[in-house]
């Protein structure tokens, strides 16, 4: 008995089903690429009309200005935040974008500026940050947008340092903010003996910093008892070799002309936040002072700290850490949020202790 032959309508139906299946499968496989493509501004940066510049004499140009907690120390902290702007089709963020500002207040400030709250007053400028898209591509236009953001941070620093002419200072930034602060330290701070003498420490969190760009006047921190030095690292999971390879491949660093260029295998800074040193040996979890998920907390409220969670090691230019094995440290949020700075700080207490120790050393030495 012969099998029944398919009619033309049945053939069309099966072909349509197969086509839908292929489209769905391709969308699943390349979903990240599709989302990244959808964020592309589709306009060359050279012809892009950037948002209006901030006026750092106005309070609304600052996410925080000289905010102090009770019993805070004598230092002044200048904090530069990470990427919070993910609107598609834009190279740089306007000042006061509601969604970006909400993420900054809810996630970034409590988790990454929070460890410095006990040192003294904390100030954090808003700036025309490069969009999330610029962190996901190596295109020249994206690099130009990241370079453009530096002008705002430099202007904010001018305003801030004019109001804080004396006393110990701490400079800190995370991700994009650390990238911009790296250039600021190299071009502005290291070249000024008066500013150098006031530096307690510079914290460049989760950013690629070229070792050869560090100034002899502000070197990498070799011990926690040292002040006037740089603490910096880029972190990735111990077993996540794929993420480590992608991070090194996509890394951009500053050159002598103030441009961002490929890393090309050059040595990058890794100061282990658990030890406060460049020692590359493995550090056991028992020495980990603790991470915290401070998302949503009001400023000045110290989060609960979970200690002895992760072992760490500076290896191959990256800070490799073990899996914390707790739901408190999971990357929630939507696709865009999962590509920003983590919504928790795995080294909150370690950074806090490190900064306090360096301020004590600076004070004991009578400044430098």
SVG drawing of the C-alpha trace seen along z (x, -y; Angstrom):
<svg xmlns="http://www.w3.org/2000/svg" viewBox="-3 -76 62 78">
<polyline fill="none" stroke="black" stroke-width="0.4" points="0.0,0.0 1.5,-3.3 1.9,-6.1 -0.4,-9.1 1.3,-11.9 1.5,-15.3 -0.7,-18.0 0.7,-21.4 -0.9,-23.0 0.8,-20.4 4.1,-21.0 3.7,-24.8 2.7,-24.1 5.7,-22.0 8.0,-24.4 6.6,-27.2 7.0,-25.3 10.6,-24.5 11.3,-28.1 9.9,-29.3 12.0,-26.7 15.1,-27.9 14.4,-31.5 13.7,-30.6 16.9,-28.5 19.0,-31.3 17.4,-33.9 18.3,-31.7 21.9,-31.0 22.6,-34.6 20.4,-36.4 23.2,-38.3 24.6,-39.5 21.1,-40.6 20.7,-42.6 24.1,-44.2 23.2,-45.1 19.9,-46.6 21.9,-49.0 24.2,-50.2 23.7,-54.0 24.0,-53.6 25.7,-57.0 29.5,-57.7 30.7,-59.3 32.3,-62.1 28.9,-63.3 27.1,-62.5 25.6,-65.3 26.5,-64.6 24.2,-65.5 24.7,-68.9 27.7,-69.1 27.2,-69.1 27.8,-72.1 29.7,-70.9 28.9,-74.0 25.3,-72.7 24.2,-70.0 22.3,-68.1 25.6,-67.3 26.6,-65.2 25.2,-61.9 26.9,-62.6 28.7,-65.8 30.6,-65.7 28.3,-63.1 29.5,-62.0 28.4,-59.3 28.6,-59.6 32.2,-59.2 33.7,-59.3 37.4,-60.0 39.3,-63.0 39.7,-61.9 38.0,-63.2 36.9,-60.5 36.4,-61.1 34.4,-58.2 33.7,-57.6 30.9,-55.2 30.6,-52.4 28.3,-52.1 24.7,-52.5 23.3,-53.7 22.0,-51.1 19.6,-53.0 19.9,-51.8 21.0,-54.0 23.1,-56.4 26.9,-56.8 26.8,-58.7 24.3,-59.3 22.6,-62.6 23.1,-63.9 20.1,-63.0 18.8,-60.0 16.2,-58.6 16.9,-54.9 20.7,-55.3 20.5,-57.4 18.2,-54.9 20.6,-52.1 23.5,-54.3 21.7,-55.0 20.3,-51.6 23.2,-49.3 26.5,-51.1 26.9,-53.6 26.0,-51.3 28.1,-48.4 31.2,-50.2 31.4,-53.6 30.1,-52.1 33.4,-50.6 34.9,-54.1 32.1,-55.7 34.0,-55.5 37.0,-57.3 35.4,-60.7 33.3,-62.7 32.4,-61.0 31.7,-62.8 30.6,-61.1 30.1,-63.1 27.6,-62.3 29.1,-62.4 28.2,-61.7 29.2,-58.1 29.8,-55.9 26.7,-53.6 26.7,-49.9 27.0,-49.3 30.6,-50.8 31.6,-48.1 30.5,-45.3 32.4,-46.2 35.9,-47.2 34.7,-49.6 36.6,-52.9 33.4,-54.9 32.8,-53.1 36.4,-53.9 35.8,-57.5 32.7,-57.6 34.7,-56.2 37.4,-58.8 34.8,-61.6 33.6,-60.7 37.0,-61.5 36.5,-65.2 33.6,-65.3 35.5,-63.4 38.5,-65.7 36.2,-68.8 34.5,-67.3 37.9,-66.6 38.9,-70.3 35.8,-71.4 36.2,-68.8 39.9,-69.4 39.4,-73.2 36.9,-72.7 39.3,-70.2 42.7,-71.9 44.2,-70.2 44.1,-66.9 44.2,-63.2 42.4,-62.1 41.2,-58.8 40.4,-58.3 38.2,-55.3 36.3,-54.1 34.8,-50.9 34.7,-49.5 34.3,-52.5 34.9,-54.9 38.1,-53.1 39.2,-53.3 38.7,-57.1 40.3,-57.5 43.4,-55.6 44.0,-58.3 43.2,-61.1 45.8,-59.8 48.4,-59.4 48.0,-62.7 46.8,-65.0 47.7,-63.6 51.0,-61.9 52.4,-65.0 51.5,-67.2 53.8,-66.8 51.3,-68.5 48.5,-66.1 50.7,-63.1 51.6,-63.9 48.0,-63.8 47.1,-60.5 46.1,-57.8 45.4,-55.3 43.9,-55.0 41.3,-52.2 40.7,-51.0 38.1,-48.2 37.4,-45.7 39.3,-47.5 42.3,-46.8 45.3,-49.0 48.5,-48.8 51.4,-48.2 53.8,-50.2 51.5,-53.2 51.8,-53.4 53.8,-56.4 56.8,-55.8 55.3,-58.4 52.1,-56.4 53.1,-52.8 51.2,-49.5 50.5,-48.7 52.9,-46.0 51.7,-45.7 48.6,-46.9 50.8,-49.1 51.7,-51.2 50.0,-54.5 50.2,-56.7 49.8,-53.7 47.3,-52.0 45.1,-49.0 43.5,-47.6 42.3,-44.4 40.0,-42.8 38.1,-39.8 36.8,-36.6 35.7,-33.2 38.4,-30.6 36.8,-28.1 35.5,-30.6 38.4,-30.4 36.0,-31.5 35.2,-34.7 38.9,-35.2 39.9,-34.9 37.1,-37.2 38.1,-39.8 41.8,-39.8 40.8,-39.8 38.5,-42.8 40.7,-44.8 41.5,-48.3 44.2,-50.4 45.3,-54.1 48.2,-55.0 50.4,-58.1 48.1,-60.1 45.0,-59.7 43.5,-57.0 42.3,-53.5 44.1,-50.7 44.2,-46.9 46.1,-45.3 48.2,-43.1 49.5,-40.8 51.1,-43.5 51.1,-43.2 48.1,-44.5 47.8,-45.4 46.5,-42.9 46.6,-43.8 44.8,-41.2 42.1,-43.0 42.3,-40.3 46.0,-40.9 46.5,-44.4 49.6,-43.2 50.8,-42.1 51.8,-38.7 50.6,-36.1 50.3,-33.2 46.9,-31.6 45.2,-33.1 42.9,-30.8 39.3,-31.6 39.8,-31.9 41.6,-35.2 38.7,-36.7 37.2,-39.4 33.9,-39.3 31.6,-40.3 28.3,-42.1 25.1,-42.6 24.3,-46.3 21.9,-46.8 19.0,-48.9 20.5,-50.0 20.5,-53.7 23.8,-55.4 25.5,-54.9 23.8,-51.6 26.6,-49.0 25.5,-45.8 25.7,-42.3 29.1,-40.8 29.7,-37.2 33.3,-36.2 35.6,-33.3 33.8,-32.7 36.3,-32.7 39.9,-31.9 41.8,-34.3 44.9,-34.5 46.4,-37.0 47.1,-34.9 47.7,-35.9 46.8,-39.5 43.4,-38.7 42.1,-38.2 40.8,-34.6 38.3,-33.8 36.4,-30.7 32.6,-30.4 31.1,-32.0 28.3,-29.4 25.6,-31.7 22.4,-33.2 23.4,-36.6 26.0,-36.9 24.1,-36.1 23.8,-38.3 20.1,-39.0 18.4,-41.6 17.8,-41.7 20.2,-41.1 21.6,-44.6 22.0,-44.6 24.0,-41.3 26.6,-43.1 27.2,-46.0 29.2,-45.9 28.0,-43.1 25.1,-44.0 27.2,-43.0 30.7,-43.6 32.6,-40.3 35.4,-42.2 33.4,-44.9 35.0,-44.3 38.4,-43.7 38.4,-47.0 37.0,-48.7 39.8,-47.3 42.4,-48.1 41.4,-51.7 41.4,-52.2 44.8,-50.7 46.3,-52.9 44.7,-56.0 46.3,-55.1 49.7,-54.6 49.4,-57.9 48.4,-59.7 51.2,-58.0 53.7,-59.1 52.4,-62.7 51.4,-62.8 53.9,-62.8"/>
</svg>
